[in-house]
Amino acid sequence: MENIAFLTGIANDFDVELARILSENGYKVYSRDTGKGAEAAGFVTIINFDPDNSESIGNACQELLNNPGHIDLYIETADCRLEDDKFAVFDDVDFDLIKLTYTENVLRPIGIFENFLPLIKKGSLKRCCFITSANASINQNTDTTGYAYNMSKAGLHNFLQITKNKLVSQGFSFRAYDPSLSRLSAEKSGKSAYYYFIRRRGIEGRDDEPNLKIRDAFGREYSW
């Protein structure tokens, strides 16, 4: 059975590099075009849908269900950080900005994942990967601004923890990955992501799949 990877969107150079590496390593890659699809056209099959329209998402799921019929590696690439997300603790809160960021980083990913879950169940790997930030970890965070982004990623982590608790007994496994693009190139981060996404987690020979951690592109792990 052919290995299938599905990226929820190709929006930046990291997404393009990750898709290219997956393709070069034997994966048939599908993705929604969110801005960089043309650059990945040679190694990605574009399957577009409206993330706010359940019928549109359902049609995309049906298309993949017809062929290839399953998803082995599911990668949620949403990573919305708005330029105006700079208010500090004593500033007025921009609720519209928070709502938009939360919608992009949490609500839409949840809706897309729920719709594509039956396809992931049919895959052999059942690996679910989500792009995040180590700074959304309460213990790791050193930011003094950017509350909307970090709050949204913390919300995503809560969803992942609950979902992992439900699905890990059914053979599912999860990855939360920080691309670390401010310190590393898209090419190197994409390669690091690829190896983290396809391999099992293990510590000193012990299977560590049931534990959910954030890992950055340098291999460092962070707790929620």
C-alpha positions as CSV (number, residue, x, y, z in Angstrom):
1,M,0.0,0.0,0.0
2,E,1.4,3.4,-1.0
3,N,2.5,5.7,1.8
4,I,0.3,8.8,1.9
5,A,1.0,12.2,3.5
6,F,-1.5,15.0,3.8
7,L,-0.6,18.6,4.7
8,T,-3.5,20.8,5.5
9,G,-1.8,23.7,3.7
10,I,1.3,24.8,2.0
11,A,1.8,28.4,3.1
12,N,5.6,29.0,3.5
13,D,9.0,27.7,2.5
14,F,9.0,25.2,5.4
15,D,5.8,23.6,4.2
16,V,7.3,23.3,0.7
17,E,10.6,21.8,1.9
18,L,8.7,19.3,4.1
19,A,6.5,18.2,1.2
20,R,9.6,17.9,-1.0
21,I,11.4,15.7,1.5
22,L,8.4,13.5,2.0
23,S,8.0,13.0,-1.8
24,E,11.7,12.2,-2.1
25,N,11.4,9.5,0.5
26,G,8.5,7.7,-1.1
27,Y,5.4,9.5,0.1
28,K,2.6,10.5,-2.2
29,V,1.9,14.0,-0.9
30,Y,-1.5,15.8,-0.9
31,S,-2.2,19.3,0.3
32,R,-4.4,22.4,0.2
33,D,-2.8,25.4,-1.5
34,T,-2.6,28.2,1.0
35,G,-0.1,30.4,-0.9
36,K,2.9,28.3,-1.9
37,G,1.3,25.6,-3.9
38,A,2.9,26.6,-7.2
39,E,6.3,26.1,-5.7
40,A,5.4,22.5,-4.7
41,A,3.5,21.6,-7.8
42,G,6.2,19.1,-9.0
43,F,5.8,16.9,-5.9
44,V,2.4,17.7,-4.4
45,T,-1.1,16.8,-5.5
46,I,-3.2,19.9,-4.7
47,I,-6.7,19.2,-3.3
48,N,-8.3,22.5,-2.4
49,F,-11.3,23.0,0.0
50,D,-12.8,25.8,2.0
51,P,-11.9,25.2,5.7
52,D,-15.0,27.1,6.8
53,N,-17.4,25.0,4.7
54,S,-18.3,21.5,5.9
55,E,-19.6,20.5,2.5
56,S,-16.3,21.6,0.8
57,I,-14.2,19.7,3.4
58,G,-16.5,16.6,3.0
59,N,-16.0,16.7,-0.8
60,A,-12.2,16.8,-0.3
61,C,-12.4,13.9,2.1
62,Q,-14.5,11.9,-0.4
63,E,-12.0,12.6,-3.2
64,L,-9.2,11.2,-1.1
65,L,-11.4,8.3,0.1
66,N,-11.9,7.3,-3.5
67,N,-8.2,7.5,-4.2
68,P,-5.9,6.7,-2.4
69,G,-8.4,5.7,0.3
70,H,-6.2,6.4,3.4
71,I,-3.8,8.9,5.1
72,D,-0.7,7.6,6.9
73,L,0.9,10.9,7.9
74,Y,-1.4,13.8,8.7
75,I,0.3,17.2,9.1
76,E,-1.5,20.3,10.3
77,T,0.6,23.2,9.2
78,A,-1.5,26.2,10.4
79,D,0.7,28.7,12.1
80,C,-1.0,32.1,12.1
81,R,1.0,34.9,13.9
82,L,-0.4,38.3,13.0
83,E,1.9,41.3,12.7
84,D,-0.3,43.4,15.1
85,D,-0.1,40.8,17.9
86,K,2.2,43.0,20.0
87,F,0.1,44.1,22.9
88,A,1.7,43.7,26.3
89,V,0.2,43.0,29.7
90,F,-0.8,46.6,30.5
91,D,-2.2,47.3,27.0
92,D,-5.8,47.0,25.9
93,V,-6.7,43.6,24.6
94,D,-7.4,43.3,20.9
95,F,-10.3,40.7,21.0
96,D,-10.8,40.7,17.2
97,L,-7.1,39.8,16.7
98,I,-7.4,37.1,19.4
99,K,-10.5,35.7,17.8
100,L,-8.9,35.6,14.3
101,T,-5.7,33.9,15.6
102,Y,-7.7,31.4,17.6
103,T,-9.8,30.5,14.6
104,E,-6.8,30.0,12.4
105,N,-4.7,28.0,14.9
106,V,-7.3,26.1,16.8
107,L,-10.9,26.0,15.4
108,R,-10.1,25.3,11.8
109,P,-7.5,22.7,12.5
110,I,-10.0,20.9,14.8
111,G,-12.7,20.9,12.1
112,I,-10.4,19.7,9.4
113,F,-8.9,17.0,11.6
114,E,-12.3,15.7,12.6
115,N,-13.4,15.4,9.0
116,F,-10.2,13.6,7.9
117,L,-10.0,11.3,10.9
118,P,-11.7,8.4,9.1
119,L,-9.0,8.5,6.4
120,I,-6.3,8.5,9.1
121,K,-7.9,5.5,10.7
122,K,-7.5,3.6,7.5
123,G,-3.8,4.3,7.3
124,S,-1.0,2.0,8.6
125,L,0.9,4.7,10.5
126,K,-1.9,6.8,12.0
127,R,0.6,9.6,12.8
128,C,-0.9,13.0,13.5
129,C,1.5,16.0,13.4
130,F,0.9,19.6,14.4
131,I,3.0,22.7,13.9
132,T,3.3,24.7,17.1
133,S,5.7,26.9,19.2
134,A,7.8,26.0,22.2
135,N,6.9,29.5,23.5
136,A,3.3,28.3,23.9
137,S,4.6,26.0,26.7
138,I,3.8,27.8,30.0
139,N,7.2,26.7,31.5
140,Q,9.2,27.7,28.4
141,N,7.6,31.0,27.4
142,T,9.8,34.1,27.7
143,D,7.6,36.4,25.6
144,T,6.3,39.7,26.9
145,T,4.0,40.2,23.8
146,G,2.3,37.9,21.3
147,Y,-0.4,36.8,23.7
148,A,-2.9,36.0,20.9
149,Y,-0.5,33.6,19.2
150,N,0.7,31.8,22.3
151,M,-2.8,31.6,23.7
152,S,-4.1,30.0,20.5
153,K,-1.2,27.4,20.5
154,A,-1.9,26.6,24.2
155,G,-5.5,26.0,23.1
156,L,-4.3,23.7,20.4
157,H,-2.2,21.8,22.9
158,N,-5.2,21.2,25.1
159,F,-7.1,19.8,22.1
160,L,-4.1,17.5,21.3
161,Q,-3.8,16.2,24.8
162,I,-7.5,15.3,25.0
163,T,-7.5,13.8,21.5
164,K,-4.3,11.8,22.2
165,N,-5.9,10.4,25.4
166,K,-8.8,9.2,23.3
167,L,-7.0,7.8,20.3
168,V,-3.6,6.5,21.4
169,S,-5.2,3.2,22.4
170,Q,-6.4,2.8,18.8
171,G,-2.9,2.9,17.4
172,F,-2.7,6.7,16.8
173,S,0.4,8.7,17.7
174,F,1.0,12.4,17.8
175,R,3.7,15.0,17.2
176,A,3.9,18.7,18.2
177,Y,6.7,20.4,16.3
178,D,8.3,23.8,16.5
179,P,10.1,24.6,13.2
180,S,12.4,27.1,14.9
181,L,12.5,29.1,11.7
182,S,14.0,32.2,13.3
183,R,17.2,30.3,13.9
184,L,17.2,27.6,11.2
185,S,16.6,27.4,7.5
186,A,13.4,26.0,6.1
187,E,15.4,23.2,4.5
188,K,17.1,22.1,7.7
189,S,13.9,22.4,9.7
190,G,12.0,20.4,7.1
191,K,14.5,17.6,7.3
192,S,14.4,17.6,11.1
193,A,10.6,17.5,11.0
194,Y,10.6,14.6,8.5
195,Y,12.7,12.4,10.8
196,Y,10.7,13.3,13.9
197,F,7.3,12.7,12.1
198,I,8.1,9.3,10.7
199,R,10.1,7.7,13.5
200,R,8.7,6.3,16.8
201,R,9.6,8.1,20.0
202,G,11.9,6.2,22.4
203,I,14.0,7.0,25.4
204,E,16.7,4.4,26.4
205,G,14.9,1.7,24.5
206,R,11.5,2.4,26.1
207,D,8.6,3.2,23.9
208,D,7.6,6.8,24.7
209,E,4.7,7.2,22.2
210,P,2.0,7.6,24.9
211,N,3.7,10.8,26.1
212,L,3.1,14.1,24.3
213,K,5.9,16.6,24.1
214,I,6.8,19.6,22.0
215,R,10.0,19.1,20.1
216,D,11.9,21.9,18.2
217,A,14.0,21.6,15.1
218,F,17.2,21.1,17.2
219,G,15.7,18.0,18.8
220,R,15.0,19.6,22.2
221,E,11.8,18.6,24.0
222,Y,9.5,20.7,26.1
223,S,6.6,19.8,28.3
224,W,3.2,21.5,27.9
